[in-house]
Every structure is written in C-alpha cells, then in structure tokens.
C-alpha cells in the first residue's frame, strides 16, 4: 500500500520502491507484524493507506 501511494504521488517507480523498502524494514512496529493480537495496527494502516490512495486519485481526477 505504501508503494502504491508513493507511486500515485510521485509517478516514479524507483522512488516508490525505495520508500516502500525503507518502510518495510523499519523496526518501529515489529511486534505488530509478529503478534496476532496486534493486528489492529495493521488494519489501521491498511484502511488509512487505502483512504489516502483514494483521496489522491480523486484529487488527480478533479484537476483534469
């Protein structure tokens, strides 16, 4: 989701890949990925990123 969001914002594949890679290996919320009980953080991120992508696509369509 981070990759898609950055790709929509910048329209550059390499920038989106590097950003998603850094986000994926960052140790900030390692316990959220490894524990089943912490899936609320992952669900929050999923819906948050999906809403950001939808809003960005909406703004791009309004400009055209």
Secondary structure, DSSP 8 states (H G I E B T S, - for coil): -HHHHHHHHH--HHHHHHHHHHHHH-GGGHHHHH-STTHHHHHHHHHHHHHHHHHHHHHHHHH-
